[in-house]
Amino acid sequence: MSRFHSTGYSKEEDKFLCQVYIEISQDPITGVYQSSDRFWDRVAESFENGKNPTWSERSKKSLRC
């Protein structure tokens, strides 16, 4: 179990979430100029679009926590 999420997140999901988080936070065009809410919208959208189809759907709140 990950120490960052409730049960149910696999190591692969955690790794992918970290990759998405870093990619979006380091975006030189919008990374600095986006609100926190918009940032997490983008993380949730990218996570959902790129995740393994066998993984559970995760809410923005779940990903953020």
PQR file with spaces between the fields and no chain letter, atoms N, CA, C, O and H, PARSE charges and radii, in Angstrom:
ATOM       1  N    MET     1       0.845   -1.193    0.000 -0.4000 1.5000
ATOM       2  CA   MET     1       0.000    0.000    0.000 -0.0000 2.0000
ATOM       3  C    MET     1       0.880    1.242    0.000  0.5500 1.7000
ATOM       4  O    MET     1       1.884    1.296    0.709 -0.5500 1.4000
ATOM       5  N    SER     2       0.511    2.218   -0.778 -0.4000 1.5000
ATOM       6  CA   SER     2       1.252    3.469   -0.841 -0.0000 2.0000
ATOM       7  C    SER     2       0.997    4.287    0.415  0.5500 1.7000
ATOM       8  O    SER     2      -0.107    4.265    0.959 -0.5500 1.4000
ATOM       9  H    SER     2      -0.305    2.173   -1.354  0.4000 1.0000
ATOM      10  N    ARG     3       1.966    4.977    0.856 -0.4000 1.5000
ATOM      11  CA   ARG     3       1.778    5.828    2.028 -0.0000 2.0000
ATOM      12  C    ARG     3       1.095    7.141    1.671  0.5500 1.7000
ATOM      13  O    ARG     3       0.754    7.914    2.567 -0.5500 1.4000
ATOM      14  H    ARG     3       2.863    4.995    0.414  0.4000 1.0000
ATOM      15  N    PHE     4       0.887    7.412    0.395 -0.4000 1.5000
ATOM      16  CA   PHE     4       0.282    8.659   -0.043 -0.0000 2.0000
ATOM      17  C    PHE     4      -1.194    8.544   -0.376  0.5500 1.7000
ATOM      18  O    PHE     4      -1.886    9.560   -0.446 -0.5500 1.4000
ATOM      19  H    PHE     4       1.164    6.784   -0.333  0.4000 1.0000
ATOM      20  N    HIS     5      -1.691    7.340   -0.581 -0.4000 1.5000
ATOM      21  CA   HIS     5      -3.067    7.158   -1.026 -0.0000 2.0000
ATOM      22  C    HIS     5      -3.761    6.123   -0.149  0.5500 1.7000
ATOM      23  O    HIS     5      -3.117    5.340    0.549 -0.5500 1.4000
ATOM      24  H    HIS     5      -1.129    6.515   -0.523  0.4000 1.0000
ATOM      25  N    SER     6      -5.066    6.138   -0.200 -0.4000 1.5000
ATOM      26  CA   SER     6      -5.815    5.090    0.463 -0.0000 2.0000
ATOM      27  C    SER     6      -5.527    3.765   -0.239  0.5500 1.7000
ATOM      28  O    SER     6      -4.934    3.738   -1.317 -0.5500 1.4000
ATOM      29  H    SER     6      -5.590    6.774   -0.767  0.4000 1.0000
ATOM      30  N    THR     7      -5.950    2.687    0.375 -0.4000 1.5000
ATOM      31  CA   THR     7      -5.707    1.385   -0.238 -0.0000 2.0000
ATOM      32  C    THR     7      -6.334    1.325   -1.616  0.5500 1.7000
ATOM      33  O    THR     7      -7.316    2.010   -1.905 -0.5500 1.4000
ATOM      34  H    THR     7      -6.432    2.709    1.251  0.4000 1.0000
ATOM      35  N    GLY     8      -5.760    0.510   -2.441 -0.4000 1.5000
ATOM      36  CA   GLY     8      -6.294    0.351   -3.775 -0.0000 2.0000
ATOM      37  C    GLY     8      -5.387    0.905   -4.857  0.5500 1.7000
ATOM      38  O    GLY     8      -5.595    0.592   -6.029 -0.5500 1.4000
ATOM      39  H    GLY     8      -4.963   -0.047   -2.206  0.4000 1.0000
ATOM      40  N    TYR     9      -4.408    1.702   -4.527 -0.4000 1.5000
ATOM      41  CA   TYR     9      -3.457    2.210   -5.517 -0.0000 2.0000
ATOM      42  C    TYR     9      -2.291    1.235   -5.617  0.5500 1.7000
ATOM      43  O    TYR     9      -1.666    0.891   -4.614 -0.5500 1.4000
ATOM      44  H    TYR     9      -4.239    1.957   -3.574  0.4000 1.0000
ATOM      45  N    SER    10      -2.012    0.801   -6.822 -0.4000 1.5000
ATOM      46  CA   SER    10      -0.872   -0.087   -7.037 -0.0000 2.0000
ATOM      47  C    SER    10       0.405    0.746   -7.179  0.5500 1.7000
ATOM      48  O    SER    10       0.350    1.965   -7.341 -0.5500 1.4000
ATOM      49  H    SER    10      -2.520    1.080   -7.637  0.4000 1.0000
ATOM      50  N    LYS    11       1.533    0.078   -7.117 -0.4000 1.5000
ATOM      51  CA   LYS    11       2.807    0.772   -7.325 -0.0000 2.0000
ATOM      52  C    LYS    11       2.867    1.375   -8.723  0.5500 1.7000
ATOM      53  O    LYS    11       3.425    2.454   -8.923 -0.5500 1.4000
ATOM      54  H    LYS    11       1.577   -0.913   -6.985  0.4000 1.0000
ATOM      55  N    GLU    12       2.288    0.668   -9.685 -0.4000 1.5000
ATOM      56  CA   GLU    12       2.280    1.158  -11.059 -0.0000 2.0000
ATOM      57  C    GLU    12       1.443    2.436  -11.179  0.5500 1.7000
ATOM      58  O    GLU    12       1.822    3.370  -11.886 -0.5500 1.4000
ATOM      59  H    GLU    12       1.834   -0.208   -9.523  0.4000 1.0000
ATOM      60  N    GLU    13       0.303    2.468  -10.482 -0.4000 1.5000
ATOM      61  CA   GLU    13      -0.526    3.675  -10.493 -0.0000 2.0000
ATOM      62  C    GLU    13       0.206    4.839   -9.845  0.5500 1.7000
ATOM      63  O    GLU    13       0.189    5.953  -10.366 -0.5500 1.4000
ATOM      64  H    GLU    13      -0.005    1.709   -9.908  0.4000 1.0000
ATOM      65  N    ASP    14       0.848    4.587   -8.713 -0.4000 1.5000
ATOM      66  CA   ASP    14       1.616    5.641   -8.044 -0.0000 2.0000
ATOM      67  C    ASP    14       2.723    6.173   -8.949  0.5500 1.7000
ATOM      68  O    ASP    14       2.927    7.383   -9.043 -0.5500 1.4000
ATOM      69  H    ASP    14       0.862    3.681   -8.289  0.4000 1.0000
ATOM      70  N    LYS    15       3.429    5.273   -9.607 -0.4000 1.5000
ATOM      71  CA   LYS    15       4.518    5.682  -10.495 -0.0000 2.0000
ATOM      72  C    LYS    15       3.979    6.523  -11.644  0.5500 1.7000
ATOM      73  O    LYS    15       4.554    7.559  -11.980 -0.5500 1.4000
ATOM      74  H    LYS    15       3.262    4.290   -9.530  0.4000 1.0000
ATOM      75  N    PHE    16       2.879    6.084  -12.247 -0.4000 1.5000
ATOM      76  CA   PHE    16       2.296    6.827  -13.355 -0.0000 2.0000
ATOM      77  C    PHE    16       1.789    8.190  -12.887  0.5500 1.7000
ATOM      78  O    PHE    16       1.965    9.190  -13.584 -0.5500 1.4000
ATOM      79  H    PHE    16       2.412    5.242  -11.974  0.4000 1.0000
ATOM      80  N    LEU    17       1.162    8.234  -11.716 -0.4000 1.5000
ATOM      81  CA   LEU    17       0.692    9.513  -11.177 -0.0000 2.0000
ATOM      82  C    LEU    17       1.861   10.466  -10.963  0.5500 1.7000
ATOM      83  O    LEU    17       1.743   11.653  -11.266 -0.5500 1.4000
ATOM      84  H    LEU    17       1.019    7.422  -11.150  0.4000 1.0000
ATOM      85  N    CYS    18       2.967    9.985  -10.458 -0.4000 1.5000
ATOM      86  CA   CYS    18       4.148   10.837  -10.273 -0.0000 2.0000
ATOM      87  C    CYS    18       4.655   11.365  -11.608  0.5500 1.7000
ATOM      88  O    CYS    18       5.031   12.532  -11.711 -0.5500 1.4000
ATOM      89  H    CYS    18       3.063    9.020  -10.212  0.4000 1.0000
ATOM      90  N    GLN    19       4.669   10.520  -12.624 -0.4000 1.5000
ATOM      91  CA   GLN    19       5.117   10.954  -13.947 -0.0000 2.0000
ATOM      92  C    GLN    19       4.209   12.053  -14.503  0.5500 1.7000
ATOM      93  O    GLN    19       4.686   13.050  -15.045 -0.5500 1.4000
ATOM      94  H    GLN    19       4.363    9.571  -12.541  0.4000 1.0000
ATOM      95  N    VAL    20       2.901   11.858  -14.361 -0.4000 1.5000
ATOM      96  CA   VAL    20       1.933   12.855  -14.837 -0.0000 2.0000
ATOM      97  C    VAL    20       2.110   14.163  -14.073  0.5500 1.7000
ATOM      98  O    VAL    20       2.127   15.241  -14.667 -0.5500 1.4000
ATOM      99  H    VAL    20       2.514   11.048  -13.921  0.4000 1.0000
ATOM     100  N    TYR    21       2.241   14.062  -12.756 -0.4000 1.5000
ATOM     101  CA   TYR    21       2.407   15.242  -11.904 -0.0000 2.0000
ATOM     102  C    TYR    21       3.638   16.043  -12.329  0.5500 1.7000
ATOM     103  O    TYR    21       3.560   17.261  -12.495 -0.5500 1.4000
ATOM     104  H    TYR    21       2.228   13.187  -12.273  0.4000 1.0000
ATOM     105  N    ILE    22       4.750   15.375  -12.501 -0.4000 1.5000
ATOM     106  CA   ILE    22       5.995   16.055  -12.877 -0.0000 2.0000
ATOM     107  C    ILE    22       5.863   16.687  -14.258  0.5500 1.7000
ATOM     108  O    ILE    22       6.266   17.832  -14.462 -0.5500 1.4000
ATOM     109  H    ILE    22       4.813   14.387  -12.365  0.4000 1.0000
ATOM     110  N    GLU    23       5.303   15.945  -15.200 -0.4000 1.5000
ATOM     111  CA   GLU    23       5.150   16.459  -16.558 -0.0000 2.0000
ATOM     112  C    GLU    23       4.318   17.744  -16.572  0.5500 1.7000
ATOM     113  O    GLU    23       4.688   18.715  -17.233 -0.5500 1.4000
ATOM     114  H    GLU    23       4.976   15.015  -15.034  0.4000 1.0000
ATOM     115  N    ILE    24       3.218   17.752  -15.861 -0.4000 1.5000
ATOM     116  CA   ILE    24       2.340   18.924  -15.862 -0.0000 2.0000
ATOM     117  C    ILE    24       2.946   20.071  -15.056  0.5500 1.7000
ATOM     118  O    ILE    24       2.838   21.230  -15.457 -0.5500 1.4000
ATOM     119  H    ILE    24       2.917   16.964  -15.325  0.4000 1.0000
ATOM     120  N    SER    25       3.572   19.767  -13.939 -0.4000 1.5000
ATOM     121  CA   SER    25       4.144   20.835  -13.115 -0.0000 2.0000
ATOM     122  C    SER    25       5.345   21.490  -13.778  0.5500 1.7000
ATOM     123  O    SER    25       5.669   22.636  -13.465 -0.5500 1.4000
ATOM     124  H    SER    25       3.660   18.826  -13.613  0.4000 1.0000
ATOM     125  N    GLN    26       6.015   20.784  -14.692 -0.4000 1.5000
ATOM     126  CA   GLN    26       7.185   21.340  -15.365 -0.0000 2.0000
ATOM     127  C    GLN    26       6.875   21.872  -16.759  0.5500 1.7000
ATOM     128  O    GLN    26       7.789   22.214  -17.509 -0.5500 1.4000
ATOM     129  H    GLN    26       5.751   19.853  -14.947  0.4000 1.0000
ATOM     130  N    ASP    27       5.614   21.942  -17.104 -0.4000 1.5000
ATOM     131  CA   ASP    27       5.202   22.495  -18.396 -0.0000 2.0000
ATOM     132  C    ASP    27       5.610   23.971  -18.426  0.5500 1.7000
ATOM     133  O    ASP    27       5.061   24.766  -17.662 -0.5500 1.4000
ATOM     134  H    ASP    27       4.872   21.664  -16.494  0.4000 1.0000
ATOM     135  N    PRO    28       6.559   24.360  -19.289 -0.5600 1.5000
ATOM     136  CA   PRO    28       7.073   25.732  -19.271  0.2800 2.0000
ATOM     137  C    PRO    28       6.059   26.782  -19.726  0.5500 1.7000
ATOM     138  O    PRO    28       6.230   27.966  -19.435 -0.5500 1.4000
ATOM     139  N    ILE    29       5.026   26.375  -20.420 -0.4000 1.5000
ATOM     140  CA   ILE    29       4.040   27.332  -20.910 -0.0000 2.0000
ATOM     141  C    ILE    29       2.979   27.632  -19.865  0.5500 1.7000
ATOM     142  O    ILE    29       2.708   28.797  -19.574 -0.5500 1.4000
ATOM     143  H    ILE    29       4.886   25.414  -20.656  0.4000 1.0000
ATOM     144  N    THR    30       2.372   26.590  -19.296 -0.4000 1.5000
ATOM     145  CA   THR    30       1.269   26.809  -18.353 -0.0000 2.0000
ATOM     146  C    THR    30       1.579   26.388  -16.932  0.5500 1.7000
ATOM     147  O    THR    30       0.783   26.654  -16.031 -0.5500 1.4000
ATOM     148  H    THR    30       2.592   25.643  -19.533  0.4000 1.0000
ATOM     149  N    GLY    31       2.706   25.744  -16.702 -0.4000 1.5000
ATOM     150  CA   GLY    31       3.032   25.224  -15.378 -0.0000 2.0000
ATOM     151  C    GLY    31       2.979   26.265  -14.274  0.5500 1.7000
ATOM     152  O    GLY    31       2.477   25.987  -13.185 -0.5500 1.4000
ATOM     153  H    GLY    31       3.353   25.528  -17.433  0.4000 1.0000
ATOM     154  N    VAL    32       3.481   27.440  -14.537 -0.4000 1.5000
ATOM     155  CA   VAL    32       3.558   28.490  -13.519 -0.0000 2.0000
ATOM     156  C    VAL    32       2.270   29.297  -13.434  0.5500 1.7000
ATOM     157  O    VAL    32       1.938   29.823  -12.372 -0.5500 1.4000
ATOM     158  H    VAL    32       3.888   27.666  -15.422  0.4000 1.0000
ATOM     159  N    TYR    33       1.553   29.400  -14.529 -0.4000 1.5000
ATOM     160  CA   TYR    33       0.424   30.314  -14.617 -0.0000 2.0000
ATOM     161  C    TYR    33      -0.938   29.646  -14.466  0.5500 1.7000
ATOM     162  O    TYR    33      -1.944   30.192  -14.919 -0.5500 1.4000
ATOM     163  H    TYR    33       1.823   28.973  -15.392  0.4000 1.0000
ATOM     164  N    GLN    34      -0.985   28.482  -13.843 -0.4000 1.5000
ATOM     165  CA   GLN    34      -2.277   27.830  -13.668 -0.0000 2.0000
ATOM     166  C    GLN    34      -2.657   27.793  -12.188  0.5500 1.7000
ATOM     167  O    GLN    34      -1.796   27.724  -11.311 -0.5500 1.4000
ATOM     168  H    GLN    34      -0.168   28.038  -13.475  0.4000 1.0000
ATOM     169  N    SER    35      -3.937   27.842  -11.939 -0.4000 1.5000
ATOM     170  CA   SER    35      -4.419   27.748  -10.562 -0.0000 2.0000
ATOM     171  C    SER    35      -4.232   26.313  -10.075  0.5500 1.7000
ATOM     172  O    SER    35      -4.051   25.394  -10.873 -0.5500 1.4000
ATOM     173  H    SER    35      -4.636   27.898  -12.652  0.4000 1.0000
ATOM     174  N    SER    36      -4.278   26.139   -8.782 -0.4000 1.5000
ATOM     175  CA   SER    36      -4.163   24.807   -8.194 -0.0000 2.0000
ATOM     176  C    SER    36      -5.279   23.900   -8.706  0.5500 1.7000
ATOM     177  O    SER    36      -5.045   22.734   -9.023 -0.5500 1.4000
ATOM     178  H    SER    36      -4.425   26.886   -8.134  0.4000 1.0000
ATOM     179  N    ASP    37      -6.489   24.444   -8.785 -0.4000 1.5000
ATOM     180  CA   ASP    37      -7.619   23.643   -9.253 -0.0000 2.0000
ATOM     181  C    ASP    37      -7.418   23.212  -10.700  0.5500 1.7000
ATOM     182  O    ASP    37      -7.694   22.064  -11.047 -0.5500 1.4000
ATOM     183  H    ASP    37      -6.679   25.391   -8.527  0.4000 1.0000
ATOM     184  N    ARG    38      -6.944   24.111  -11.539 -0.4000 1.5000
ATOM     185  CA   ARG    38      -6.687   23.782  -12.950 -0.0000 2.0000
ATOM     186  C    ARG    38      -5.565   22.759  -13.068  0.5500 1.7000
ATOM     187  O    ARG    38      -5.634   21.854  -13.900 -0.5500 1.4000
ATOM     188  H    ARG    38      -6.719   25.043  -11.258  0.4000 1.0000
ATOM     189  N    PHE    39      -4.537   22.898  -12.245 -0.4000 1.5000
ATOM     190  CA   PHE    39      -3.438   21.939  -12.238 -0.0000 2.0000
ATOM     191  C    PHE    39      -3.972   20.531  -11.982  0.5500 1.7000
ATOM     192  O    PHE    39      -3.641   19.599  -12.713 -0.5500 1.4000
ATOM     193  H    PHE    39      -4.482   23.634  -11.569  0.4000 1.0000
ATOM     194  N    TRP    40      -4.799   20.375  -10.943 -0.4000 1.5000
ATOM     195  CA   TRP    40      -5.317   19.048  -10.603 -0.0000 2.0000
ATOM     196  C    TRP    40      -6.332   18.553  -11.624  0.5500 1.7000
ATOM     197  O    TRP    40      -6.467   17.345  -11.817 -0.5500 1.4000
ATOM     198  H    TRP    40      -5.068   21.133  -10.348  0.4000 1.0000
ATOM     199  N    ASP    41      -7.050   19.463  -12.284 -0.4000 1.5000
ATOM     200  CA   ASP    41      -7.905   19.055  -13.404 -0.0000 2.0000
ATOM     201  C    ASP    41      -7.052   18.407  -14.497  0.5500 1.7000
ATOM     202  O    ASP    41      -7.409   17.363  -15.043 -0.5500 1.4000
ATOM     203  H    ASP    41      -6.940   20.444  -12.127  0.4000 1.0000
ATOM     204  N    ARG    42      -5.928   19.039  -14.802 -0.4000 1.5000
ATOM     205  CA   ARG    42      -5.038   18.521  -15.841 -0.0000 2.0000
ATOM     206  C    ARG    42      -4.400   17.199  -15.421  0.5500 1.7000
ATOM     207  O    ARG    42      -4.269   16.292  -16.243 -0.5500 1.4000
ATOM     208  H    ARG    42      -5.638   19.887  -14.358  0.4000 1.0000
ATOM     209  N    VAL    43      -4.003   17.077  -14.155 -0.4000 1.5000
ATOM     210  CA   VAL    43      -3.437   15.820  -13.662 -0.0000 2.0000
ATOM     211  C    VAL    43      -4.474   14.707  -13.795  0.5500 1.7000
ATOM     212  O    VAL    43      -4.169   13.628  -14.304 -0.5500 1.4000
ATOM     213  H    VAL    43      -4.110   17.813  -13.487  0.4000 1.0000
ATOM     214  N    ALA    44      -5.701   14.969  -13.336 -0.4000 1.5000
ATOM     215  CA   ALA    44      -6.754   13.952  -13.390 -0.0000 2.0000
ATOM     216  C    ALA    44      -7.059   13.554  -14.831  0.5500 1.7000
ATOM     217  O    ALA    44      -7.233   12.372  -15.128 -0.5500 1.4000
ATOM     218  H    ALA    44      -5.948   15.845  -12.923  0.4000 1.0000
ATOM     219  N    GLU    45      -7.122   14.528  -15.716 -0.4000 1.5000
ATOM     220  CA   GLU    45      -7.411   14.247  -17.128 -0.0000 2.0000
ATOM     221  C    GLU    45      -6.285   13.426  -17.757  0.5500 1.7000
ATOM     222  O    GLU    45      -6.547   12.449  -18.460 -0.5500 1.4000
ATOM     223  H    GLU    45      -6.980   15.488  -15.475  0.4000 1.0000
ATOM     224  N    SER    46      -5.047   13.812  -17.510 -0.4000 1.5000
ATOM     225  CA   SER    46      -3.908   13.085  -18.081 -0.0000 2.0000
ATOM     226  C    SER    46      -3.799   11.682  -17.503  0.5500 1.7000
ATOM     227  O    SER    46      -3.486   10.728  -18.215 -0.5500 1.4000
ATOM     228  H    SER    46      -4.834   14.605  -16.940  0.4000 1.0000
ATOM     229  N    PHE    47      -4.061   11.568  -16.203 -0.4000 1.5000
ATOM     230  CA   PHE    47      -4.016   10.254  -15.565 -0.0000 2.0000
ATOM     231  C    PHE    47      -5.066    9.348  -16.189  0.5500 1.7000
ATOM     232  O    PHE    47      -4.769    8.209  -16.549 -0.5500 1.4000
ATOM     233  H    PHE    47      -4.315   12.343  -15.625  0.4000 1.0000
ATOM     234  N    GLU    48      -6.271    9.837  -16.316 -0.4000 1.5000
ATOM     235  CA   GLU    48      -7.366    9.035  -16.866 -0.0000 2.0000
ATOM     236  C    GLU    48      -7.100    8.653  -18.320  0.5500 1.7000
ATOM     237  O    GLU    48      -7.365    7.520  -18.723 -0.5500 1.4000
ATOM     238  H    GLU    48      -6.512   10.763  -16.024  0.4000 1.0000
ATOM     239  N    ASN    49      -6.582    9.586  -19.102 -0.4000 1.5000
ATOM     240  CA   ASN    49      -6.331    9.324  -20.518 -0.0000 2.0000
ATOM     241  C    ASN    49      -5.164    8.367  -20.756  0.5500 1.7000
ATOM     242  O    ASN    49      -5.144    7.660  -21.763 -0.5500 1.4000
ATOM     243  H    ASN    49      -6.367   10.507  -18.775  0.4000 1.0000
ATOM     244  N    GLY    50      -4.202    8.337  -19.849 -0.4000 1.5000
ATOM     245  CA   GLY    50      -3.008    7.537  -20.075 -0.0000 2.0000
ATOM     246  C    GLY    50      -2.891    6.283  -19.233  0.5500 1.7000
ATOM     247  O    GLY    50      -1.960    5.496  -19.410 -0.5500 1.4000
ATOM     248  H    GLY    50      -4.219    8.912  -19.031  0.4000 1.0000
ATOM     249  N    LYS    51      -3.816    6.094  -18.330 -0.4000 1.5000
ATOM     250  CA   LYS    51      -3.715    4.959  -17.404 -0.0000 2.0000
ATOM     251  C    LYS    51      -3.990    3.633  -18.096  0.5500 1.7000
ATOM     252  O    LYS    51      -4.585    3.584  -19.173 -0.5500 1.4000
ATOM     253  H    LYS    51      -4.571    6.733  -18.186  0.4000 1.0000
ATOM     254  N    ASN    52      -3.556    2.589  -17.472 -0.4000 1.5000
ATOM     255  CA   ASN    52      -3.860    1.239  -17.920 -0.0000 2.0000
ATOM     256  C    ASN    52      -5.373    1.045  -17.819  0.5500 1.7000
ATOM     257  O    ASN    52      -5.957    1.362  -16.783 -0.5500 1.4000
ATOM     258  H    ASN    52      -3.072    2.628  -16.598  0.4000 1.0000
ATOM     259  N    PRO    53      -6.014    0.540  -18.855 -0.5600 1.5000
ATOM     260  CA   PRO    53      -7.476    0.406  -18.828  0.2800 2.0000
ATOM     261  C    PRO    53      -7.995   -0.538  -17.740  0.5500 1.7000
ATOM     262  O    PRO    53      -9.182   -0.510  -17.414 -0.5500 1.4000
ATOM     263  N    THR    54      -7.127   -1.364  -17.184 -0.4000 1.5000
ATOM     264  CA   THR    54      -7.570   -2.273  -16.125 -0.0000 2.0000
ATOM     265  C    THR    54      -7.590   -1.604  -14.756  0.5500 1.7000
ATOM     266  O    THR    54      -8.149   -2.154  -13.807 -0.5500 1.4000
ATOM     267  H    THR    54      -6.163   -1.387  -17.450  0.4000 1.0000
ATOM     268  N    TRP    55      -6.983   -0.419  -14.645 -0.4000 1.5000
ATOM     269  CA   TRP    55      -6.973    0.297  -13.361 -0.0000 2.0000
ATOM     270  C    TRP    55      -8.331    0.926  -13.103  0.5500 1.7000
ATOM     271  O    TRP    55      -9.084    1.218  -14.033 -0.5500 1.4000
ATOM     272  H    TRP    55      -6.529    0.027  -15.416  0.4000 1.0000
ATOM     273  N    SER    56      -8.627    1.128  -11.845 -0.4000 1.5000
ATOM     274  CA   SER    56      -9.869    1.783  -11.448 -0.0000 2.0000
ATOM     275  C    SER    56      -9.848    3.251  -11.832  0.5500 1.7000
ATOM     276  O    SER    56      -8.787    3.866  -11.937 -0.5500 1.4000
ATOM     277  H    SER    56      -8.016    0.891  -11.090  0.4000 1.0000
ATOM     278  N    GLU    57     -11.034    3.802  -12.039 -0.4000 1.5000
ATOM     279  CA   GLU    57     -11.131    5.245  -12.279 -0.0000 2.0000
ATOM     280  C    GLU    57     -10.855    5.961  -10.964  0.5500 1.7000
ATOM     281  O    GLU    57     -11.319    5.529   -9.909 -0.5500 1.4000
ATOM     282  H    GLU    57     -11.896    3.303  -11.953  0.4000 1.0000
ATOM     283  N    ARG    58     -10.104    7.049  -11.026 -0.4000 1.5000
ATOM     284  CA   ARG    58      -9.738    7.809   -9.825 -0.0000 2.0000
ATOM     285  C    ARG    58     -10.259    9.234   -9.953  0.5500 1.7000
ATOM     286  O    ARG    58     -10.155    9.852  -11.012 -0.5500 1.4000
ATOM     287  H    ARG    58      -9.727    7.399  -11.883  0.4000 1.0000
ATOM     288  N    SER    59     -10.812    9.740   -8.879 -0.4000 1.5000
ATOM     289  CA   SER    59     -11.310   11.114   -8.879 -0.0000 2.0000
ATOM     290  C    SER    59     -10.151   12.093   -8.682  0.5500 1.7000
ATOM     291  O    SER    59      -9.068   11.720   -8.229 -0.5500 1.4000
ATOM     292  H    SER    59     -10.897    9.238   -8.018  0.4000 1.0000
ATOM     293  N    LYS    60     -10.404   13.330   -9.028 -0.4000 1.5000
ATOM     294  CA   LYS    60      -9.392   14.377   -8.807 -0.0000 2.0000
ATOM     295  C    LYS    60      -9.031   14.452   -7.334  0.5500 1.7000
ATOM     296  O    LYS    60      -7.858   14.598   -6.988 -0.5500 1.4000
ATOM     297  H    LYS    60     -11.283   13.633   -9.396  0.4000 1.0000
ATOM     298  N    LYS    61     -10.021   14.352   -6.470 -0.4000 1.5000
ATOM     299  CA   LYS    61      -9.772   14.405   -5.017 -0.0000 2.0000
ATOM     300  C    LYS    61      -8.886   13.238   -4.570  0.5500 1.7000
ATOM     301  O    LYS    61      -7.974   13.421   -3.765 -0.5500 1.4000
ATOM     302  H    LYS    61     -10.973   14.233   -6.751  0.4000 1.0000
ATOM     303  N    SER    62      -9.156   12.052   -5.090 -0.4000 1.5000
ATOM     304  CA   SER    62      -8.354   10.892   -4.746 -0.0000 2.0000
ATOM     305  C    SER    62      -6.913   11.046   -5.213  0.5500 1.7000
ATOM     306  O    SER    62      -5.979   10.725   -4.478 -0.5500 1.4000
ATOM     307  H    SER    62      -9.897   11.904   -5.745  0.4000 1.0000
ATOM     308  N    LEU    63      -6.732   11.535   -6.435 -0.4000 1.5000
ATOM     309  CA   LEU    63      -5.383   11.732   -6.966 -0.0000 2.0000
ATOM     310  C    LEU    63      -4.638   12.802   -6.180  0.5500 1.7000
ATOM     311  O    LEU    63      -3.437   12.683   -5.939 -0.5500 1.4000
ATOM     312  H    LEU    63      -7.491   11.795   -7.032  0.4000 1.0000
ATOM     313  N    ARG    64      -5.342   13.827   -5.789 -0.4000 1.5000
ATOM     314  CA   ARG    64      -4.726   14.939   -5.059 -0.0000 2.0000
ATOM     315  C    ARG    64      -4.260   14.520   -3.668  0.5500 1.7000
ATOM     316  O    ARG    64      -3.240   15.003   -3.177 -0.5500 1.4000
ATOM     317  H    ARG    64      -6.318   13.924   -5.984  0.4000 1.0000
ATOM     318  N    CYS    65      -4.999   13.638   -3.048 -0.4000 1.5000
ATOM     319  CA   CYS    65      -4.646   13.196   -1.699 -0.0000 2.0000
ATOM     320  C    CYS    65      -3.586   12.130   -1.718  0.5500 1.7000
ATOM     321  O    CYS    65      -3.175   11.649   -0.662 -0.5500 1.4000
ATOM     322  H    CYS    65      -5.828   13.246   -3.447  0.4000 1.0000
